[in-house]
Amino acid sequence: FPAAVGLDYLTLDRLASTLSGGEAQRIQLATSLGSRLVGALYVLDEPSIGLHTRDTAKLIHILEGLRDLGNTILVVEHDPDIIRAADHLLDLGPGAGEFGGQLLASGTVAEVEQNPASITGKYLSGRLTIPVPKFRREVDLDNRRMNIRLEGARANNLLGLDVQIPLNVLVCVTGVSGSGKSTLVHQVLYKVISHHLGRVEGGDPSHLYRSIHGADRLNDIVLVDQTPIGRTPRSNPVTYIKAFDAIRELFSSQPEARRRGYSPGYFSFNVPGGRCDVCDGDGTVTVEMQFLADVELPCEECNGSRYKSSVLEIKYKGKNIHDVLGLTVKEALRFFTGHPKIVDKLAVLDEIGLGYLRLGQSATTLSGGEAQRVKLALHLASVRSSGNVAARKAANRILYILDEPTTGLHFEDVGKLLMAFKKLIDGGASLVVIEHNLDIIKSADWIIDLGPEGGSGGGQIVAIGTPEEIIRNPRSHTGRWLARMLPSAAAERPSSQQEVVV
């Protein structure tokens, strides 16, 4: 059954803690398939995470099999193939957060496609699309100044792999599940370049490679993953992107605050001063239960506001600091008009589809995809704040690594993410993205396709090149599915299955 859900590459001694969320979910699905339950309700949250498009058909077949046994399958999903396979769709919106929560469309795929209120329907019908780039950035593998060459990469199923990573472009690392993408990018490339740049954490990675060339072209390497941006209630989007500093300065500049001698620190809930002394700025207190899980309750002293009453008396445009932290990003953009230090940083959050987040929203409530985009916003804000174009590009020679940044993203948000990628690259950065989403892959300047299969059947470079070149390689599973997104180039795809040497 694990093989039926695309997990045939897993070894029997694989630790459960090393499985991705999508792999763990599919293991549970395989268990359910083997139990042959009848009359059950299965609820799945994005089972396509980490799944190559080739294996999506297997997943759909399993879900249909469970349905045919007499079960009900409820799936939260953004993958177009799974959506189109559904018997009934429920489309929520129109926006995210407080801008959503409405049932826009309900019915068959055909009915939702024809519903003018449904953005999902417009993408399914093709009335809205993410366009193929008219021009791709040039890649010159012979120019050593524009490439990083990693030789002899070895870990897990990588057995002495040589690979070139073009700089100042969008590079997608693709391949079926278990083909070695994360091993190559996370465990080898990131660790080796980090060590080359002088970082000592992680130990000596010399056993992972033979040599590396071109890493001196980088100022930094950044892993933008889906780990939380903070683990306490005091961590939130506005502090993470450093917009809160300017907000606190604005409040401390109010006449009443100056009269009382309140510095910007008084409006922080991370240091003593103006924050509530009972909850230490958390807004909640934890009640320890002896035999049950701990319970969090609103602080009785500050009623969850995090601040002392004297600090809340300081207002700007009729709102105190607690009121401001309750604004959404979109509301805050209007509220702080005329204050570019604040607006410029918040605008980046809105541009990448996070305008619905509240400024003071606890980091512990953000999904992995939201946390990843907040991290991306921080770097976009730094690019925007740099000086002239030449100075910005010189300062931002950074290699960003992202692992499936489209997790949890609707078609509409994928387009916004691509715009964020463009701004980073235009600012002098380079991007390496592990991805299965075909809209991202078709928009890449360069693709490194691993495989041909997962586990011991992978760890090889199957194809490299532009998306148009990848679809002409008959060995590439990615190219076979990518051809649907590039119909004009797909006409040239070879039909034979002969081996092509990369």
C-alpha positions as CSV (number, residue, x, y, z in Angstrom):
1,F,0.0,0.0,0.0
2,P,2.8,2.5,0.6
3,A,3.9,1.9,-3.0
4,A,0.4,2.7,-4.1
5,V,0.6,6.2,-2.6
6,G,4.0,6.9,-4.2
7,L,6.2,6.0,-1.2
8,D,7.9,2.9,-2.6
9,Y,11.3,4.7,-2.2
10,L,11.0,4.6,1.7
11,T,13.3,2.1,3.5
12,L,11.7,-0.1,6.2
13,D,14.0,1.4,8.9
14,R,13.2,5.0,8.0
15,L,12.4,7.0,11.2
16,A,9.0,8.5,11.3
17,S,10.5,11.8,12.5
18,T,12.3,12.2,9.2
19,L,9.1,12.0,7.1
20,S,7.7,15.2,5.6
21,G,4.1,16.2,6.4
22,G,2.9,14.9,3.0
23,E,4.7,11.6,3.5
24,A,3.2,11.1,6.9
25,Q,-0.2,11.8,5.6
26,R,0.1,9.4,2.8
27,I,1.4,6.7,5.2
28,Q,-1.9,7.2,7.2
29,L,-3.8,7.0,3.9
30,A,-2.1,3.7,3.1
31,T,-3.1,2.4,6.5
32,S,-6.7,3.3,5.9
33,L,-6.6,1.7,2.4
34,G,-5.4,-1.5,4.0
35,S,-8.1,-1.5,6.7
36,R,-10.9,-1.4,4.1
37,L,-13.2,0.6,6.4
38,V,-16.7,1.4,5.2
39,G,-18.9,4.4,6.1
40,A,-16.0,6.5,7.4
41,L,-15.3,10.2,6.8
42,Y,-11.7,10.9,5.8
43,V,-10.5,14.5,6.1
44,L,-7.2,15.3,4.3
45,D,-5.4,18.6,4.3
46,E,-3.4,19.0,1.1
47,P,-2.3,15.4,0.6
48,S,-0.4,16.5,-2.6
49,I,2.3,18.2,-0.5
50,G,5.7,16.8,-1.6
51,L,4.0,14.8,-4.4
52,H,5.2,14.9,-7.9
53,T,2.5,15.4,-10.6
54,R,3.2,12.0,-11.9
55,D,2.1,10.5,-8.6
56,T,-0.9,12.6,-8.2
57,A,-2.9,10.3,-10.4
58,K,-2.0,7.4,-8.0
59,L,-3.3,9.5,-5.1
60,I,-6.5,10.3,-6.9
61,H,-7.0,6.6,-7.7
62,I,-6.7,5.7,-4.0
63,L,-9.1,8.4,-2.9
64,E,-11.6,7.2,-5.5
65,G,-11.1,3.6,-4.2
66,L,-11.9,4.7,-0.7
67,R,-15.0,6.5,-1.9
68,D,-16.2,3.5,-3.9
69,L,-16.0,1.4,-0.7
70,G,-18.7,3.6,0.7
71,N,-16.6,6.3,2.5
72,T,-16.8,10.1,2.3
73,I,-13.6,11.9,1.4
74,L,-13.2,15.6,2.3
75,V,-10.0,17.1,0.9
76,V,-8.6,20.6,1.4
77,E,-6.5,21.1,-1.8
78,H,-5.0,23.5,-4.3
79,D,-3.7,20.9,-6.8
80,P,-5.7,21.4,-10.0
81,D,-5.7,17.7,-10.9
82,I,-7.1,16.7,-7.5
83,I,-9.7,19.5,-7.7
84,R,-10.8,18.4,-11.2
85,A,-11.2,14.8,-9.9
86,A,-13.6,15.9,-7.2
87,D,-17.3,15.0,-7.4
88,H,-18.3,18.2,-5.6
89,L,-16.4,21.4,-4.9
90,L,-16.9,24.0,-2.1
91,D,-15.1,27.2,-3.0
92,L,-14.5,29.7,-0.1
93,G,-13.4,33.3,-0.3
94,P,-13.3,35.8,-1.8
95,G,-10.1,36.7,0.1
96,A,-8.2,35.3,3.0
97,G,-8.6,35.9,6.8
98,E,-11.4,38.2,7.6
99,F,-11.8,39.0,3.9
100,G,-12.9,35.4,3.3
101,G,-15.2,32.9,5.1
102,Q,-18.0,33.0,2.4
103,L,-19.2,30.1,0.3
104,L,-18.6,31.5,-3.2
105,A,-19.5,28.4,-5.2
106,S,-20.8,24.9,-4.7
107,G,-21.3,22.2,-7.2
108,T,-19.5,20.1,-9.8
109,V,-16.3,21.2,-11.4
110,A,-18.2,22.4,-14.5
111,E,-20.6,24.4,-12.4
112,V,-17.8,26.1,-10.4
113,E,-16.0,26.9,-13.6
114,Q,-19.0,28.8,-14.9
115,N,-19.6,30.6,-11.6
116,P,-18.5,34.3,-12.0
117,A,-17.9,34.7,-8.3
118,S,-15.3,31.9,-8.1
119,I,-11.7,32.8,-8.7
120,T,-10.8,29.1,-8.5
121,G,-13.4,28.5,-11.2
122,K,-11.7,31.1,-13.4
123,Y,-8.4,29.4,-13.1
124,L,-9.9,25.9,-13.7
125,S,-11.6,27.1,-16.8
126,G,-8.6,28.9,-18.1
127,R,-10.1,32.3,-18.0
128,L,-7.4,33.3,-15.6
129,T,-3.9,31.8,-16.0
130,I,-0.4,32.4,-14.7
131,P,1.4,33.4,-18.0
132,V,4.5,31.8,-19.3
133,P,7.4,34.3,-19.1
134,K,8.0,36.0,-22.4
135,F,11.7,36.1,-21.8
136,R,13.9,33.9,-19.6
137,R,17.0,35.2,-17.9
138,E,20.1,34.0,-19.7
139,V,22.1,31.1,-18.3
140,D,25.8,30.7,-19.3
141,L,27.3,27.5,-17.8
142,D,30.7,28.4,-19.3
143,N,30.9,31.7,-17.4
144,R,32.4,30.7,-14.1
145,R,31.6,34.0,-12.5
146,M,27.9,33.3,-13.0
147,N,27.7,29.8,-11.7
148,I,28.4,27.7,-8.6
149,R,29.8,24.2,-9.4
150,L,29.4,21.5,-6.8
151,E,31.4,18.3,-7.5
152,G,31.1,14.9,-5.9
153,A,27.9,15.5,-3.9
154,R,27.3,12.4,-1.8
155,A,24.6,11.8,0.8
156,N,21.7,9.4,1.0
157,N,21.0,8.4,-2.7
158,L,23.5,10.9,-4.2
159,L,26.5,9.1,-5.3
160,G,29.1,11.6,-6.4
161,L,26.8,14.0,-8.2
162,D,28.3,17.0,-10.2
163,V,25.9,20.0,-10.6
164,Q,26.1,23.6,-11.7
165,I,23.9,26.2,-10.1
166,P,23.4,29.4,-12.2
167,L,23.4,32.6,-10.3
168,N,21.1,35.7,-10.6
169,V,18.3,33.5,-12.0
170,L,15.4,31.3,-10.8
171,V,16.5,27.7,-10.6
172,C,14.0,25.0,-9.9
173,V,15.1,21.6,-8.6
174,T,12.5,19.1,-9.6
175,G,12.0,15.3,-9.7
176,V,9.7,12.6,-8.3
177,S,9.3,12.2,-4.6
178,G,12.5,10.7,-3.0
179,S,14.7,11.5,-6.0
180,G,17.2,13.4,-3.9
181,K,16.1,17.1,-4.2
182,S,16.1,18.0,-0.5
183,T,19.3,15.9,0.0
184,L,21.1,17.9,-2.7
185,V,19.9,21.3,-1.8
186,H,19.4,21.2,2.0
187,Q,21.9,18.6,3.2
188,V,24.8,19.3,0.7
189,L,24.5,22.6,-1.1
190,Y,23.3,24.7,1.9
191,K,25.8,23.1,4.4
192,V,28.8,23.3,2.0
193,I,28.2,27.0,1.0
194,S,27.5,28.0,4.6
195,H,30.7,26.4,5.7
196,H,32.6,28.1,2.9
197,L,31.2,31.5,4.0
198,G,32.6,30.9,7.5
199,R,29.7,29.5,9.5
200,V,30.7,26.9,12.0
201,E,27.3,25.5,13.0
202,G,26.6,22.1,11.4
203,G,30.2,20.9,11.6
204,D,32.6,20.1,8.8
205,P,30.7,19.0,5.6
206,S,33.8,17.8,3.8
207,H,32.4,14.3,3.7
208,L,29.5,15.5,1.6
209,Y,31.4,16.7,-1.4
210,R,34.7,16.7,-3.3
211,S,35.0,20.4,-4.3
212,I,33.0,23.6,-4.9
213,H,33.8,26.5,-7.2
214,G,32.1,30.0,-7.3
215,A,30.8,30.2,-3.7
216,D,33.0,33.2,-3.2
217,R,30.6,35.1,-5.5
218,L,28.0,35.0,-2.7
219,N,27.7,37.3,0.3
220,D,25.3,35.0,2.1
221,I,23.1,32.0,1.7
222,V,19.6,31.9,3.3
223,L,17.3,29.0,3.9
224,V,13.7,30.2,3.8
225,D,11.9,27.2,5.2
226,Q,8.5,26.7,6.9
227,T,9.7,26.6,10.5
228,P,7.9,29.0,12.8
229,I,9.1,32.6,12.9
230,G,8.8,32.4,16.7
231,R,7.6,30.1,19.4
232,T,6.0,32.5,21.9
233,P,2.9,34.8,21.8
234,R,5.2,37.8,21.7
235,S,6.5,36.8,18.2
236,N,4.4,38.2,15.4
237,P,4.7,39.4,11.8
238,V,5.2,43.1,12.5
239,T,8.2,42.5,14.9
240,Y,9.7,39.9,12.5
241,I,9.8,42.3,9.5
242,K,11.1,45.1,11.9
243,A,8.2,47.4,11.2
244,F,7.3,47.6,14.9
245,D,10.4,49.7,15.6
246,A,9.1,52.5,13.5
247,I,5.6,52.1,15.0
248,R,7.0,52.4,18.5
249,E,9.0,55.5,17.6
250,L,5.8,57.1,16.2
251,F,3.9,56.5,19.4
252,S,6.8,57.7,21.6
253,S,6.9,61.0,19.5
254,Q,3.3,61.8,20.5
255,P,3.1,65.0,22.7
256,E,1.6,63.1,25.7
257,A,4.3,60.4,25.4
258,R,7.1,63.0,25.3
259,R,5.6,64.8,28.4
260,R,5.6,61.5,30.3
261,G,9.1,60.6,29.1
262,Y,8.0,57.4,27.3
263,S,10.8,56.1,25.1
264,P,10.1,53.7,22.2
265,G,10.9,50.8,24.6
266,Y,7.8,51.6,26.6
267,F,5.7,50.5,23.7
268,S,7.5,47.1,23.4
269,F,6.0,44.0,24.9
270,N,9.4,42.3,24.8
271,V,11.2,44.4,27.5
272,P,10.1,45.6,30.9
273,G,8.8,49.1,31.1
274,G,5.4,49.6,29.5
275,R,4.4,46.0,29.2
276,C,2.1,44.2,31.7
277,D,4.2,43.0,34.6
278,V,1.8,40.1,35.3
279,C,1.9,38.3,31.9
280,D,5.3,39.9,30.7
281,G,3.7,41.1,27.5
282,D,2.2,37.8,26.5
283,G,-1.4,38.9,27.0
284,T,-2.1,35.4,28.4
285,V,-1.1,33.4,31.5
286,T,-0.6,29.7,31.5
287,V,-2.4,27.6,34.1
288,E,-0.5,24.4,34.7
289,M,-2.8,21.4,35.1
290,Q,-1.5,18.4,36.9
291,F,-3.0,15.6,34.8
292,L,-4.2,17.6,31.8
293,A,-2.8,19.8,29.2
294,D,-1.9,23.3,30.3
295,V,-4.5,26.0,29.8
296,E,-3.9,29.5,28.5
297,L,-6.2,32.2,29.8
298,P,-6.3,36.0,29.1
299,C,-4.3,38.0,31.6
300,E,-6.7,39.5,34.2
301,E,-4.4,42.5,34.8
302,C,-4.2,43.8,31.2
303,N,-7.3,41.9,29.8
304,G,-5.1,40.5,27.0
305,S,-3.8,43.9,25.8
306,R,-0.2,43.2,26.9
307,Y,0.4,46.7,28.2
308,K,-0.1,48.8,31.3
309,S,-3.1,51.1,31.3
310,S,-0.9,54.2,31.4
311,V,0.7,53.2,28.1
312,L,-2.7,52.5,26.5
313,E,-3.6,56.1,27.2
314,I,-1.1,57.3,24.5
315,K,-3.0,57.4,21.1
316,Y,-2.3,58.1,17.5
317,K,-5.2,59.0,15.3
318,G,-7.5,57.8,18.1
319,K,-5.9,54.3,18.5
320,N,-3.5,53.1,21.2
321,I,-0.7,50.6,20.6
322,H,-3.0,47.6,21.4
323,D,-5.6,48.8,18.8
324,V,-2.8,49.1,16.2
325,L,-1.6,45.6,16.8
326,G,-5.2,44.5,16.1
327,L,-5.2,46.0,12.6
328,T,-4.8,43.8,9.5
329,V,-1.9,44.6,7.2
330,K,-4.3,46.2,4.7
331,E,-5.9,48.4,7.3
332,A,-2.5,49.4,8.7
333,L,-1.3,50.5,5.2
334,R,-4.2,53.0,5.2
335,F,-3.8,54.0,8.8
336,F,-0.1,54.8,8.5
337,T,-0.3,56.7,5.2
338,G,2.5,59.3,5.3
339,H,5.0,57.2,7.2
340,P,7.1,55.4,4.6
341,K,9.3,53.7,7.2
342,I,6.2,51.7,8.3
343,V,4.3,51.5,5.0
344,D,7.2,50.2,2.9
345,K,7.7,47.2,5.2
346,L,4.0,46.4,5.5
347,A,3.4,46.8,1.8
348,V,5.7,43.8,1.1
349,L,3.5,41.6,3.3
350,D,0.5,42.7,1.3
351,E,2.2,42.2,-2.0
352,I,2.9,38.5,-1.3
353,G,-0.7,37.8,-0.3
354,L,-0.5,38.3,3.5
355,G,-2.6,41.5,3.7
356,Y,-5.1,39.7,5.9
357,L,-2.7,39.0,8.8
358,R,-3.1,41.1,11.9
359,L,0.0,43.0,12.9
360,G,0.1,41.5,16.4
361,Q,-1.0,38.0,15.4
362,S,0.9,35.4,17.3
363,A,3.5,33.6,15.3
364,T,2.3,30.3,16.8
365,T,-1.0,30.7,14.8
366,L,0.7,31.0,11.4
367,S,0.8,28.0,9.0
368,G,4.1,26.8,7.6
369,G,3.4,28.5,4.3
370,E,2.5,31.8,6.0
371,A,5.7,31.7,8.1
372,Q,7.8,31.1,5.0
373,R,6.2,34.1,3.2
374,V,6.7,36.3,6.2
375,K,10.4,35.4,6.1
376,L,10.5,36.2,2.4
377,A,8.9,39.5,3.1
378,L,11.7,40.4,5.4
379,H,14.2,39.9,2.7
380,L,12.1,41.7,0.1
381,A,11.9,44.7,2.5
382,S,15.7,44.8,2.8
383,V,16.1,44.7,-1.0
384,R,13.7,47.6,-1.3
385,S,15.4,49.7,1.3
386,S,18.9,49.4,-0.3
387,G,20.4,52.3,-2.2
388,N,20.8,52.7,-6.0
389,V,20.5,49.7,-8.3
390,A,24.2,49.0,-8.6
391,A,24.8,49.2,-4.9
392,R,21.7,47.1,-4.2
393,K,22.9,44.3,-6.5
394,A,26.4,44.3,-5.0
395,A,25.0,44.1,-1.5
396,N,22.4,41.5,-2.2
397,R,24.5,38.7,-3.7
398,I,22.5,36.2,-1.7
399,L,21.5,32.7,-2.6
400,Y,18.0,32.0,-1.3
401,I,16.8,28.4,-0.9
402,L,13.1,27.6,-0.7
403,D,11.5,24.2,-0.3
404,E,8.0,24.0,-1.8
405,P,7.0,27.6,-1.2
406,T,3.7,27.0,-2.9
407,T,2.5,24.8,0.0
408,G,-1.0,26.1,1.0
409,L,-1.1,28.6,-1.9
410,H,-4.1,29.2,-4.2
411,F,-3.4,29.9,-8.0
412,E,-3.8,33.6,-7.3
413,D,-1.2,33.5,-4.6
414,V,1.3,31.6,-6.7
415,G,1.3,34.6,-9.1
416,K,2.1,36.9,-6.2
417,L,4.9,34.6,-5.1
418,L,6.4,34.7,-8.6
419,M,6.4,38.5,-8.5
420,A,8.2,38.4,-5.1
421,F,10.8,36.1,-6.7
422,K,11.3,38.6,-9.6
423,K,11.9,41.4,-7.2
424,L,14.6,39.4,-5.3
425,I,16.4,38.5,-8.5
426,D,16.2,42.0,-9.9
427,G,17.8,43.1,-6.6
428,G,20.8,40.9,-7.2
429,A,19.8,37.7,-5.5
430,S,19.8,34.1,-6.8
431,L,17.0,31.6,-6.0
432,V,17.1,27.8,-5.8
433,V,13.5,26.4,-5.3
434,I,12.5,22.8,-4.7
435,E,9.1,22.6,-6.3
436,H,6.4,20.3,-7.8
437,N,4.0,23.1,-8.8
438,L,4.0,23.3,-12.6
439,D,3.2,27.0,-12.6
440,I,6.4,27.7,-10.7
441,I,8.4,25.2,-12.8
442,K,7.2,26.7,-16.1
443,S,8.3,30.1,-14.9
444,A,11.8,29.1,-14.0
445,D,14.9,30.2,-15.9
446,W,16.7,26.9,-15.3
447,I,15.6,23.4,-14.2
448,I,17.7,20.7,-12.6
449,D,15.6,17.5,-12.8
450,L,16.6,14.6,-10.6
451,G,15.5,11.0,-10.7
452,P,14.6,9.0,-12.6
453,E,12.8,7.4,-9.7
454,G,12.9,7.8,-5.9
455,G,15.2,6.2,-3.3
456,S,17.9,4.0,-4.7
457,G,16.4,4.5,-8.2
458,G,17.1,8.2,-8.0
459,G,20.0,10.5,-7.1
460,Q,20.9,11.2,-10.7
461,I,20.5,14.3,-12.9
462,V,18.0,13.3,-15.5
463,A,17.8,16.6,-17.4
464,I,19.0,20.2,-17.1
465,G,18.0,23.3,-19.1
466,T,15.1,25.7,-19.6
467,P,11.5,24.4,-19.3
468,E,11.4,24.1,-23.1
469,E,14.5,21.9,-23.1
470,I,13.2,19.8,-20.2
471,I,10.0,18.8,-22.0
472,R,12.1,17.6,-25.0
473,N,13.9,15.1,-22.8
474,P,12.1,11.8,-22.9
475,R,13.7,10.6,-19.7
476,S,12.2,13.3,-17.6
477,H,8.9,12.6,-15.8
478,T,8.7,16.3,-15.0
479,G,9.0,17.2,-18.7
480,R,6.2,14.9,-19.6
481,W,3.8,16.8,-17.3
482,L,5.3,20.2,-17.9
483,A,4.5,19.7,-21.6
484,R,0.8,20.4,-20.8
485,M,1.8,23.9,-19.6
486,L,3.9,24.7,-22.7
487,P,1.9,23.4,-25.6
488,S,3.8,25.2,-28.3
489,A,7.1,23.7,-27.2
490,A,5.6,20.3,-26.4
491,A,5.0,19.7,-30.1
492,E,8.8,19.1,-30.3
493,R,8.9,16.5,-27.5
494,P,10.4,13.2,-28.6
495,S,7.9,10.3,-28.4
496,S,10.6,7.6,-28.0
497,Q,11.9,6.6,-24.6
498,Q,15.5,6.3,-25.7
499,E,18.1,7.4,-23.1
500,V,19.4,11.0,-23.4
501,V,22.8,11.7,-21.9
502,V,22.8,14.9,-19.9
